[in-house]
């Protein structure tokens, strides 16, 4: 049977020019501007018979080169832009740094496809192959953590060391959050406003919001009011569906690469938290417990707990985050 609601939505989205690509630097909030430090390049790829492009930052070492590369994977409400301070630090440490915008995010294409962590991993591996990078240290945050796990399981020989920073998906949201239809999620995404995005991002820093964090809201909101917004809302709904339907929690124990978990202890992020039944409000998203459980599941892993820190240690507690990463990268791999 044909799903006419889905067909109508896809037909309406097809009216948006296929080649239209969001350029985040062009549509900041009135009176505000983003000032990216690093230029964005584009990698051409084909997915589901669509010619697409994947944006990425490729930053060479500014300190003495150590011959290594670091791959950074972003979260759901972000792009590679929020990695810029981390990129600068890693480049100073001698690393080449690759920070892509996944399809559906940032300056990359927002196609109407079946989004999956498997496909995102394949796209990212193709980018690394294109750049001639055979192995990376991998840092993955939030939704990027789910992708980082999938990438490491698919391409273990490509990952020298893995850092998971407050990854989502350490619990099965299907068992916690009531399901909503894709069309309902799409309607919610079409109803987004700058104020809603701002209020949501404030939850990433419980009791510790700073005005300088708002630049990351501007980055997320820059597509609002543009002709690309319906396509952005649809891809956002599809990637929420991906997160909900493709858990990685049951496979983290299969990771065979040296792994560091960096967990902000004040984080209580749950995808779909507003739909949690009252009885689960205090049960889901308990990152101190989730971090320790994941640490136990990944043999030989290292756990760094960051006190008084929410969902994004690399922004809220950069010194603690960087110290943990540098120490981990410098350590000799333990026997597995």
ChimeraX attribute file (.defattr): number of C-alpha atoms within 10 A of each C-alpha:
attribute: neighborCount
match mode: 1-to-1
recipient: residues
	/A:1	3
	/A:2	6
	/A:3	7
	/A:4	9
	/A:5	10
	/A:6	12
	/A:7	11
	/A:8	11
	/A:9	15
	/A:10	14
	/A:11	11
	/A:12	12
	/A:13	20
	/A:14	13
	/A:15	10
	/A:16	14
	/A:17	11
	/A:18	17
	/A:19	12
	/A:20	13
	/A:21	20
	/A:22	23
	/A:23	14
	/A:24	20
	/A:25	15
	/A:26	11
	/A:27	19
	/A:28	19
	/A:29	17
	/A:30	7
	/A:31	5
	/A:32	10
	/A:33	16
	/A:34	17
	/A:35	9
	/A:36	12
	/A:37	11
	/A:38	15
	/A:39	11
	/A:40	20
	/A:41	14
	/A:42	16
	/A:43	16
	/A:44	12
	/A:45	14
	/A:46	10
	/A:47	14
	/A:48	10
	/A:49	8
	/A:50	12
	/A:51	13
	/A:52	20
	/A:53	23
	/A:54	24
	/A:55	24
	/A:56	25
	/A:57	21
	/A:58	19
	/A:59	20
	/A:60	18
	/A:61	22
	/A:62	15
	/A:63	13
	/A:64	11
	/A:65	15
	/A:66	12
	/A:67	9
	/A:68	15
	/A:69	25
	/A:70	24
	/A:71	23
	/A:72	25
	/A:73	27
	/A:74	25
	/A:75	23
	/A:76	19
	/A:77	18
	/A:78	22
	/A:79	25
	/A:80	24
	/A:81	28
	/A:82	20
	/A:83	18
	/A:84	15
	/A:85	14
	/A:86	17
	/A:87	28
	/A:88	18
	/A:89	17
	/A:90	23
	/A:91	22
	/A:92	16
	/A:93	16
	/A:94	18
	/A:95	26
	/A:96	23
	/A:97	25
	/A:98	23
	/A:99	24
	/A:100	28
	/A:101	26
	/A:102	27
	/A:103	24
	/A:104	26
	/A:105	25
	/A:106	27
	/A:107	25
	/A:108	25
	/A:109	24
	/A:110	27
	/A:111	24
	/A:112	18
	/A:113	14
	/A:114	13
	/A:115	18
	/A:116	18
	/A:117	22
	/A:118	15
	/A:119	16
	/A:120	18
	/A:121	21
	/A:122	16
	/A:123	19
	/A:124	22
	/A:125	18
	/A:126	15
	/A:127	21
	/A:128	17
	/A:129	12
	/A:130	12
	/A:131	12
	/A:132	9
	/A:133	16
	/A:134	13
	/A:135	19
	/A:136	22
	/A:137	19
	/A:138	25
	/A:139	23
	/A:140	23
	/A:141	26
	/A:142	24
	/A:143	24
	/A:144	26
	/A:145	27
	/A:146	25
	/A:147	28
	/A:148	28
	/A:149	26
	/A:150	23
	/A:151	23
	/A:152	22
	/A:153	19
	/A:154	16
	/A:155	14
	/A:156	17
	/A:157	13
	/A:158	18
	/A:159	22
	/A:160	19
	/A:161	21
	/A:162	29
	/A:163	27
	/A:164	24
	/A:165	25
	/A:166	30
	/A:167	27
	/A:168	29
	/A:169	23
	/A:170	23
	/A:171	19
	/A:172	18
	/A:173	24
	/A:174	13
	/A:175	9
	/A:176	20
	/A:177	19
	/A:178	12
	/A:179	15
	/A:180	11
	/A:181	9
	/A:182	15
	/A:183	15
	/A:184	11
	/A:185	19
	/A:186	20
	/A:187	13
	/A:188	12
	/A:189	18
	/A:190	18
	/A:191	10
	/A:192	13
	/A:193	13
	/A:194	15
	/A:195	11
	/A:196	13
	/A:197	16
	/A:198	17
	/A:199	12
	/A:200	13
	/A:201	19
	/A:202	18
	/A:203	16
	/A:204	21
	/A:205	23
	/A:206	15
	/A:207	12
	/A:208	12
	/A:209	14
	/A:210	10
	/A:211	6
	/A:212	7
	/A:213	16
	/A:214	14
	/A:215	18
	/A:216	19
	/A:217	23
	/A:218	23
	/A:219	22
	/A:220	23
	/A:221	24
	/A:222	23
	/A:223	24
	/A:224	20
	/A:225	11
	/A:226	11
	/A:227	15
	/A:228	19
	/A:229	20
	/A:230	20
	/A:231	29
	/A:232	27
	/A:233	24
	/A:234	25
	/A:235	24
	/A:236	21
	/A:237	21
	/A:238	22
	/A:239	21
	/A:240	19
	/A:241	19
	/A:242	15
	/A:243	23
	/A:244	18
	/A:245	14
	/A:246	16
	/A:247	18
	/A:248	20
	/A:249	17
	/A:250	12
	/A:251	13
	/A:252	19
	/A:253	14
	/A:254	13
	/A:255	19
	/A:256	19
	/A:257	22
	/A:258	23
	/A:259	23
	/A:260	23
	/A:261	25
	/A:262	25
	/A:263	27
	/A:264	28
	/A:265	21
	/A:266	20
	/A:267	23
	/A:268	22
	/A:269	19
	/A:270	21
	/A:271	19
	/A:272	15
	/A:273	17
	/A:274	10
	/A:275	15
	/A:276	18
	/A:277	12
	/A:278	9
	/A:279	9
	/A:280	13
	/A:281	16
	/A:282	11
	/A:283	11
	/A:284	20
	/A:285	22
	/A:286	18
	/A:287	25
	/A:288	18
	/A:289	11
	/A:290	19
	/A:291	24
	/A:292	16
	/A:293	12
	/A:294	18
	/A:295	20
	/A:296	14
	/A:297	17
	/A:298	20
	/A:299	17
	/A:300	17
	/A:301	20
	/A:302	18
	/A:303	19
	/A:304	19
	/A:305	19
	/A:306	18
	/A:307	15
	/A:308	16
	/A:309	22
	/A:310	26
	/A:311	26
	/A:312	22
	/A:313	26
	/A:314	20
	/A:315	17
	/A:316	20
	/A:317	16
	/A:318	15
	/A:319	12
	/A:320	16
	/A:321	22
	/A:322	16
	/A:323	11
	/A:324	20
	/A:325	19
	/A:326	12
	/A:327	9
	/A:328	18
	/A:329	17
	/A:330	8
	/A:331	8
	/A:332	8
	/A:333	14
	/A:334	9
	/A:335	6
	/A:336	9
